[in-house]
């Protein structure tokens, strides 16, 4: 690996920022409630830190319960009494398309803000956060005019002298609480926003406290495009305060949460007591299986980037690699070589191949998993150490020989840490792949259709990839099984989860 020993070489160069991004970072960051900007009622704020150097780059409002109350009240009023319920589907569609155009005009500054806030690579924040947000809004806008029910002739056999017809219609579920994680901040915020707008719901968005900046910028764009007051509200602050208050608020009709399994479980328990709808996209521990007939020129780099992409901070990360014993040495040698040659550095530097963790605190948690695995008998094939300086850098790490019941194999690490294992036959690989409580994604790498079919039927995962990993599309539903969540995002299923079905009976 090429070393970057100086702190300045590992820190974002703010002189590279566009004037729009620089101006936004320097401006005041407030809550967006009922179409207006306001400080948290208690006046408290939280620092926003650049993980490449530990510097404070902005401050955000630290919302408390009374701020959440105001945001939910605004969303409720907009849903029940404002102009929003009277808007026709094509009018909502037009607003969404205009919002997509505004985001498209700010691709570069949004990508830069995200890069500084999260530590992600500028290429990543541009393609996946900013540009995919544009595509998301344009895709979801089309659904605004395509939501429909069914008509039917009814039998009603116990009233033989009367005739009835029936139909169903889809109506918006109401006020939605959207709670998003820090690993894909802008895109996740838009994933919550777009179906809300398409279906006629209203939204209170609570971004992760570590990475709230692009959600604030998104609120500014919503205001500019003419979305009515109260339809979109953004509150920032601590998840333990504002997030808990929002998830438990009786004025919320549906919670759409993306984040850890532990938090998701608490949200589900709270929602169950209030008989409230939930969509939960939670953690993952996705297996990557490389069969003996796989094309290794594709499979080896594919396995590496399945775990090291997005700095390893990915719910679908391929953190468990199972390789047939006949090709094990060649595959592992190739993946280790890629890990060793990865250039760590700041996201604004286009030569960087992997940035820092989102924070030093999160890196410490990841390192504890690695240290514990080594203590349990695992061997370090690559990485495992941090880079000196205030940045939250961790070298891409590969472990071999970790006991299969160890926490690093069973729990989501959410970092660039890969456990590798041998397998002798398909039955063993399938058993090992399914040997966790998670079920978000899984991939099989093979040149034989029969092998691919065997695995896609056997994997217990919401998404199965064949000869690729972690590819998502807006038209395809995305969700997990077991500890990976409930419900789907994206696709028709994701849109319909923001609606409720009503039945109508009419006497003829």
C-alpha positions, 0 to 999 in steps of 0.5 A: 500500500502507498503510505500517506503519512502526513495529516494534511494528506489524509484530510479533505482539502476545503479549497477544492469545494465549490462556492455553493458547498462552502457557503452552505457549510458556513451558514446556519443550520436550523430545523425546517418545520411547517415551511419555516426555519427555526432554532431548536426551542431549547437553543441547543446545537450539535457539532458536525465533524469531518471524519478525515480530520476530526474538525468541526465543519458545522453545527446543527440544531439539537431538537427535543420533544417539543420540536418533534411535537411541532413538526408532527403537528405541522405534518398532520395539519398539512395532511388533513387541512392544507392544500396538499390533500386537494392536489391531483396526482399529476400536480404532485408528479410535477412537483417531484419532477421539479425537485429532481431538476433542482437536485440535478442542478446541484449535483456537485455541491451536494456531493461535496457536502456529503463527502465532507460530512460522511468521509465517503469518496466524492465519486460515491457521493456523486453517483449514489447519493446525489445522482441516484436521488434524482433518478429516485424522484423521477421514478417515484413521480410516475407512481403518483398517477398510477395508484389504483384499485379494482372493481368487482361484482359482488355476490352477497348470497344472503341478500338474493333480491339485491345487487351490489358492486364493489371497488377498492381504492388506495389512499395515503397512510398519513403522517410518516416518520422517516428516520435515516442512517449515516452511511448513505445520507442523502439517498436514504432521505430521498428514498423516504421522501419520494414515496411520501410525495407520490402517494400524498402523505406528509413527512417528518424526516429525522436524519442521523445526527452524524450526517444531517447536512444534505437533509437540511439542504434537501429541505431548502430545495423542497421549499424552493420547488413549492411543496406546501408548508408542512408536507416536508419537515426536517428535524435534526438532533440526537436519535436518543431524544428526537428519534425516540420522540418521533418514533413514539409520537401518537400523531405519526401513522407510519414509521419508515426506519433504516438503521441498526437491528437493535434500534429497529426492534425497539421501534417495532415494539413501540409501533406494535403498542400503538398499532402503527405501520412500520417499514424496517430496513435493518442490518445485514451480514451478507454471504458471498459464495464463490463456486469452483466454476466461477469466473475468478477475474470477475469474482475476486474483485467483486468479492473485494468491493462487496465488502470494501465499497462505501468504506465497508459501511454498507448494510448489504456488505459481503462481510462473509466470504465462502470459497470452494476449497479447490480455488480458495488459495487463489481467491484469497490471494487476490482479495488480499492483494486488492486490500493491501493496494487500496489507497486510503485518503480523503474523499475529496481526493480523486485518487483515494480508494477508501475513506475513513469511518464515519467517526473515531467512535465507530472505528473503535467499535469496528476495531474491537470486533477485529481484536476480539476475533484475533483473540479467539484464534483468527489470523489477520491476512490484511489490515486490522490497524488504524492510520495515525492522526485524528482521522477515523481511518482503518485499513481494509481488514481480512480475517481467516480462521474465525470461529463461526459462532464468534460475534465478528461472524454473527453480528453486523460490524459495519466496517471494512472487515471480511471473514473468509472461509473454505467450503467443500460442497454446496450443502456446506456453503448453503448451511454456512451462508444461512447461519446468522439471524440476518437475511438482507442479501447474498451472492453466488458466483458461478458459471452454471445456471443450475448452481445459481438456481440451487443457491437462489432458492436456498439462500434466506435473503431478501435479495440474491445476486448472481455474479454481482453483489450489492446492485440495487434498482429503483424498480426492484423491491428491497428489504430483508428477512428476520433480523434484517427487517420488515417490509420493502423499499423501492419498486411497486411494493415500496410505494404501496406500503405508504398507502392503505387499501379501502373497500367500497360497497355500492347498492345498485 
